[in-house]
């Protein structure tokens, strides 16, 4: 019977250990980059969600013509505009909204700016809404999809911007850097 019990030498084991160690160190160097990519994707998804949420609120806000809804609810006078328009870079406001907390005939901000920490459950995000009347000035949008004419008096461009400070792959905040996600929606008077 032949016994071949030759194993690995100490030198071979040390060389294999060094090679495996170098490979593991290379993988460890990629972990912060991968973590940053995951975190950035999460933050961008959250910002898009918050922008879509606010656009949906704008879309569902009452903006009616002189005779709609018919009959008008008690206490309402036509027209009812709870969407409002922005003057420059200010939040939208209106004087013809009868939905609390607005009172018809009194200037009311329809969508206030939300500073970082004021959006429940999302402390690092801020959100603004700007409403542009498509029948005024340069209209809404850019060529070839620009909306500007006397016929667009019943159209407005709602722009929601959500801003946040990105977090690095190791969990720290990036100093002085912000990301902004901006979504637009053209709405029509109903």
C-alpha positions in Angstrom: 0.0 0.0 0.0 1.3 3.4 -1.0 0.8 6.3 1.3 0.8 9.7 -0.4 0.3 12.1 2.5 2.0 15.1 1.1 0.1 18.3 2.1 0.7 22.0 1.5 3.9 23.6 2.6 3.9 26.6 4.9 5.1 28.8 2.0 2.2 27.7 -0.2 -0.3 28.4 2.6 1.2 31.9 3.2 1.1 32.8 -0.5 -2.6 31.6 -0.8 -3.5 33.6 2.3 -1.9 36.8 0.9 -3.7 36.4 -2.5 -7.1 35.8 -0.7 -6.4 38.8 1.6 -5.7 41.1 -1.4 -9.0 40.0 -3.0 -11.0 40.6 0.1 -9.4 44.1 0.6 -10.4 45.0 -3.0 -14.0 44.0 -2.2 -14.0 46.0 1.0 -12.8 49.1 -0.9 -15.9 48.8 -3.1 -18.4 48.7 -0.2 -18.6 52.4 0.5 -19.2 53.1 -3.2 -22.0 50.5 -3.3 -23.5 51.8 -0.1 -23.4 55.4 -1.5 -25.2 54.3 -4.7 -27.9 52.5 -2.7 -28.4 55.5 -0.4 -28.5 58.0 -3.3 -31.1 55.9 -5.1 -33.2 55.8 -1.9 -33.0 59.5 -1.4 -33.9 60.3 -5.1 -36.8 57.9 -4.9 -38.1 59.6 -1.8 -37.7 63.0 -3.4 -39.7 61.9 -6.4 -42.4 60.4 -4.2 -42.7 63.7 -2.2 -42.9 65.7 -5.5 -45.6 63.4 -6.9 -47.5 63.5 -3.7 -47.7 67.3 -3.8 -48.5 67.3 -7.6 -51.4 65.0 -6.8 -52.6 67.5 -4.1 -52.4 70.3 -6.7 -54.3 68.3 -9.3 -57.1 67.5 -6.8 -57.5 71.1 -5.7 -60.7 72.9 -6.6 -60.3 75.3 -9.6 -63.7 75.9 -11.2 -65.2 78.3 -13.7 -68.1 80.6 -13.1 -70.9 78.0 -13.1 -69.3 74.9 -11.8 -70.0 73.0 -9.6 -73.7 73.5 -10.1 -75.3 74.2 -7.9 -72.5 75.9 -5.9 -72.1 74.7 -2.3 -73.5 76.9 0.4 -71.2 79.9 1.0 -69.3 79.6 -2.3 -69.3 82.3 -4.9 -68.0 81.6 -8.4 -65.3 81.3 -9.6 -63.5 79.1 -7.1 -59.7 79.1 -7.4 -57.9 77.2 -4.7 -54.9 76.5 -6.9 -53.7 80.1 -7.1 -50.8 81.5 -9.0 -47.2 82.4 -8.0 -46.0 85.9 -8.2 -42.3 85.5 -9.1 -40.7 83.0 -6.9 -43.3 83.2 -4.2 -45.8 80.4 -3.1 -49.1 80.5 -5.0 -51.9 82.6 -3.6 -55.5 83.4 -4.5 -58.4 85.5 -3.3 -61.3 83.3 -4.6 -61.0 80.1 -2.5 -63.7 79.2 0.0 -62.0 76.0 1.3 -60.6 76.2 4.9 -58.4 77.9 5.9 -59.0 80.3 2.9 -61.9 82.8 2.9 -63.3 84.1 -0.3 -62.1 87.7 -0.9 -59.1 87.4 1.3 -55.6 86.7 0.0 -54.6 83.1 0.9 -51.4 81.1 0.3 -52.6 77.8 -1.2 -49.4 75.8 -1.0 -46.9 77.0 1.6 -43.2 76.3 1.2 -42.2 73.4 3.4 -38.7 73.8 5.0 -36.5 70.8 5.9 -38.0 69.1 8.9 -41.6 70.3 8.3 -42.6 67.3 6.1 -43.8 64.7 8.5 -41.6 61.6 8.4 -39.1 63.1 6.0 -36.9 65.4 8.1 -34.1 66.1 5.5 -36.4 67.2 2.7 -37.9 70.6 1.8 -40.6 71.2 -0.8 -41.8 74.2 -2.8 -44.8 74.6 -5.2 -44.9 77.3 -7.9 -47.9 77.8 -10.2 -47.6 79.7 -13.5 -50.6 81.0 -15.4 -50.0 79.7 -19.0 -51.9 82.6 -20.6 -49.5 85.2 -19.2 -46.0 86.2 -20.2 -43.8 83.5 -21.7 -46.5 80.8 -21.1 -45.7 77.4 -19.8 -43.1 74.9 -20.9 -40.5 75.1 -23.7 -40.6 74.5 -27.4 -42.0 72.5 -29.0 -44.4 71.8 -26.1 -45.0 75.5 -25.1 -48.4 76.5 -24.0 -49.1 80.2 -24.5 -52.2 81.7 -26.0 -55.5 83.3 -25.0 -56.9 79.8 -25.2 -54.6 78.6 -22.4 -56.4 80.9 -19.9 -57.7 77.7 -18.3 -54.3 76.1 -18.0 -51.5 76.4 -15.4 -48.1 74.9 -14.9 -47.5 73.4 -11.4 -43.8 72.9 -10.6 -42.9 71.0 -7.4 -39.3 71.1 -6.3 -38.0 68.8 -3.5 -34.5 69.5 -2.1 -32.3 67.4 0.1 -28.7 67.0 1.3 -27.2 63.8 0.0 -25.6 61.4 2.4 -22.3 59.8 1.7 -21.7 56.1 1.5 -20.4 56.1 5.1 -23.4 57.9 6.5 -22.1 61.4 6.7 -23.8 64.5 5.2 -22.0 66.1 2.2 -21.2 69.7 3.2 -22.8 72.4 1.1 -24.2 70.0 -1.5 -27.9 69.7 -2.3 -29.9 67.8 -4.8 -33.2 69.0 -6.2 -35.8 66.9 -7.9 -38.3 69.0 -9.9 -41.6 67.7 -11.5 -44.0 69.7 -13.6 -47.7 69.2 -14.4 -50.0 71.2 -16.6 -53.5 71.4 -15.0 -56.7 72.7 -16.5 -59.6 74.5 -15.0 -62.6 72.1 -14.4 
